[in-house]
């Protein structure tokens, strides 16, 4: 029960962080965002540890078979006292969670970066540098959503509640230029220096990783003649011509190719969600109901080569699983549905 509560707290805190950042009337967006996203990550880690039978509480001593934990006591206005174990803080959670996950270092460094700023802004004003640390904030949200899916299952993702925010940035202030003015403000120097020094300690691989800092380039385009054209969409690297790639490169833009999960064979290119989308387009009578699940089970049992199941966390025996499908399975569905219609 407590795992469920902590997970809900984590999700709610992340959504509040995003809502705070996207509010146009808020002056210091990053302050509120960073505080709430740090709460979200802390609750997420506590839920993860308890789910996996790890007790996230500080011990009085690491020795002895029977652990003795540190307790903290809070006194209520009526004089009553509440005693509870001292939970691991975010720094300790990060250390314990990532100690055996070398491939996740960019995510770890992203959390450490924001956590460090959170500690500094408790007694200081954060300089108005929202645009300069936006990439780290955006990466943290994407990482959080991905970790929800990987360690608790797809149903806990929060991206279904979100959309792209409307932007007014046309020429955001460069970090170094902004620093000159911000340094004149009281208590701003420590935070600006922290940002510079933290980034300087990172390797090139981490700095370039989208899990540490997520950056996108928006290009203003002419209004499309179709009234149904999307106002915003992502273009894949494979859809660009060589000339377009070169033009972007000349503007200092590095194109990121879609990253495939290493242990999934290339032919399994459809996720469950993408499979449903294709079936809705290609089979007029398709409905995602009990009949569909029966047909899917029959097809995958007769043709197991069309489905690939992967653990989201290969190192965790209790990890949720995710299915991937070979596009050839679409033809099997068409044949099965045509038979049903003739009956």
N, C-alpha and C positions, 0 to 999 in steps of 0.2 A: 504493500500500500504506500509506503513512504517513497519508494522508487517512482511510482506514478505521480505522487505529489511534487517531487523534485523535478521530474521531467516536465510537468506542466508549468512549474515556476520558471524553468529554463526557457521554454518556448514563449511564455508570456513576456518575460524580460527582454528577449531578443526582439519581439514584435514592438514592444514599447520603445526600445532603442531606435529602431527604424522609424517609428512614428515620430519620435522626438526630433530626429535628424531632418525629416522631411517637412516639418512644420515651418511654413514661411515666416511666421512671426517670431520665431526663436532666434535670438542673436548669437548665442554660443552653442551651436549645434553639437560640436564635437564633445563638449563637456558632458552633456546629458547622455549622448550616445555611448561614450566610453564607459561611464559608470554603469549603465544598464547592461551593456554587452558583457562586461566583466562579471556582473551578477549572473547573467545567463550562462556563461561558461562555467562558473563555479558550481551552480546547481546541476548543470549537465554532468560534470565530473563526479559529483557526489552521487548522482543517480547511477552512473556507470559503475562506480566502485561497489556500491551496495548490491547492484544487480549481479555483479561478478564475485560476491562474497568477500570483498575487500572492505575493511572497516576504516573509513576516512576520518579518524579521530587521532589527535595527538596523544602519544603515550608518555607516561612519566619516565619510563625506561624501556629500552628495546630488549632488555634481558629478561629471561624467565619465560616459561611456557604460558602462564596465565597473564595476559596483558593488564597493566594498570594504566588507566587513562587520566589525562588532565581534565579537570572540570572547571567551568566558569559559573559564577553565581550572580544573578541579577535580582536586585531588591525592588519590589513593587511599592507603589505609593502607600498601600495599606500595611506595609511592613513584612508581608510574606516574601519568601525568597524562592526563586526558581533556579534549580541546579541542572546543568546539562553538560554533556561531553563537549570538549573544545574541538570543533570541526577543522579540518585542514583548510587553510586559506588558498587562494588561487595559485600562488607561487608554489606551494607544496603539491597541489593537485597536478599542476603542469609537470613538475619534476617526476612524480610517480607515474603519471599516465604515459609520458613520452620516453621513459627511460629505456624501453625496448622497441621503440618505433623510429628507427633512423630515417626512414623514408618520409616521415612527417615533420622534419625539422622546420621547413618554411611555415607550417601552421603553428608550430611551437613558438617560433620567433615572432610571429604576428601577435600572438596572445601576450607574449612577454613585453612587446613594444607598447601595446595599448595598456597593459597592466601597469607599466612604469609611469606612463602619463597619468593614469588614474591616481596613483599614489602622490604625484606631484601637484595635481590640481586641487587636492583636499584643502590646502592652505594658500593656494595661489589662484590668480586669474589666468585662464588659458588664453594665450594670444589668439587673435582672430585669424587663424591659419587653417580654417576648415578645408579649403580647397587643396591645401598642401598635404594633408594627411587623409584625404578622402580615399585614396587607393588602399591604404591599410584598413580603413573602416569597412570599405566595400568587400575586401577580401575576407575579413573576419565573419561577415554575415554569410557569405557563400560557404566558407569552411564550416560554420556552425550548422547550416542546413544540410550539407553533405554528411557531417558526422551524425546528425539525427537519423538520417537514412541508414548509414553504415552500421551503427551500433544499436539502434532501436527499431529499425524498419521504416519502409517507405511511407506508411500511414502517418508518421510523426513529422514529416517535412512541413515547413512553414511557407514554402514559396507559393503555394496556392492562394495565400492570403495577400500576396504582394503584387504590385505592378511597378512599371517605371515611373519615377517621379518627374514632374514637369520642371524644367531647368531654366534659370535665368543667366547662368554663367556664359559669358561671351569671350572674355579675356581674363581668366583667373590670374591672380597675383602670383608671380614666381616666388618660390620659397625664400630665396636669398634676398630678393628685393623687399619682401614683406618683413623679413627679419630685421632689417635696418630700422624700420619704424616701430616694430613690436618691441625691440630691445629697449626703447625709450620708456616703455610702460613699466610700472612697478611690478616686480616679481615675475617678469616675463622671461628674463635672461636664462634662468635655470631650465625652463621648459624648451626653449629654442635650442639651447646647447645640448640638452638631453636627446632631442630628435636628431641633431647632427651627429652626435657621438654614437648613438645606437646604430644608425644606418652605416656609419663608417666601420663598424665591427663586423658587418655581415659580408659573407662571401658573394661573389658575382652570381653564383648559382641561386642563392637564396634571394638576392635582390631581384633577379629576373623571374623568379617563380611567382605565378599568379596567386598561389596560396598565401604568399606573404603580402603582396601588393597587387591589387587587381586594377589594371588600367585599360580604358577603352577610348577610342578616338571617334568622335561624332563628326560626320560630314554633312553639311547642309546641302540638300538636293532640291531640284525643281519639283513643284507639285505634280503628282502623277495624274494623267488624264482619267484614270479609272477612279471612280468614287469609292471603290472598295479596297484600294491599295492601302497597305499598312503604313502608318506614319513612322514606325521604327522597326527595324529588323536587322538581324545579324547575317552577314554574308560569309560563307565558308571560303577558306583559302582556295579550294579546288574549283570554285565558281568564278574566280578572277582570271582575266587574261594576263599574259606575261607583261603587256604594256601597263595594265592597271597596277600590277604588283610593283613594277619599276617606279611608277609615279608615286606610289605610297612610300616606297623606300627612300625616294629623293626628299620626301617631306619628314624624314626621320621616324617613320612608322615601321615597327617590326611586326610582321604578320604572325599570329599564333596559329599553328595547325592544331586541329582537333586531336586531343590526347585519347588514345585508346588504352583500355585496361589490358595489361600485358598478358594475363593468363586467360583471356577470352579469345578463342579462335576467330579469325577475321570474318568468316561467313555468318557468324551470329550477330548480325548488325541491328536487329530489332529488339528494343526493350518491350516489356509487356504493354506499356502505354502506347508506344508506337505501333505495335501490332493491332491494338484496338482501333487506332486511327485509320490504319490501312483497311481493315475489315469494314469499317463503316463506309468508306469511300467505294469499295469494290463489290460489296454485297448489299444490294438494296434492302433485303429483308433482315439484315443483321441486327440483333439486339444483344446487349451484354446481360444475359439472363442465365437461368439455370441450364437451359438447353445449350447455350454457348459453352458453359463449363464442361458439360457432358461430352460435347463434340471435341473440345480441346483435349480432354483426358484420353479420349479414344485415339485421336490422331497422334498424340505424343507417346502413347503406349505402343502403337503400331509402328511409329517412326521416331524412335528416341534420338536419332541422329539430327533431328530438326530442332532440338531444344538443348540448351546448355544452362546448367544451374551453377551459380557461383556464390560462395560465402562472401559477404561484404567485408568481413574481417577474418582472413584465413587462419590467423593465430588464435582465434577464440572459438572453441567448440560449440558455444551457444549463440554464435553470431547469426543474425537474420540472413536469409538467402534471397537472391534475385535471379530471375529467369531471363535468358536472352534467346532469340529465335532466328532461325535461318529464314530469309524471305520466301523460300520455296514452300513454306508451310501455308502461305496464302492460297496456293492452288489446291491444297488438300481441303482447306475450309470451303472453297468454292464448290468442290465436288460434293462434299458432305451436305452443304446447304441445298444444292440443286436436287439431291436425292430426297431430302426432307420435303421439298416443295412438290415433288412429283407424287409423293405418297398420299 
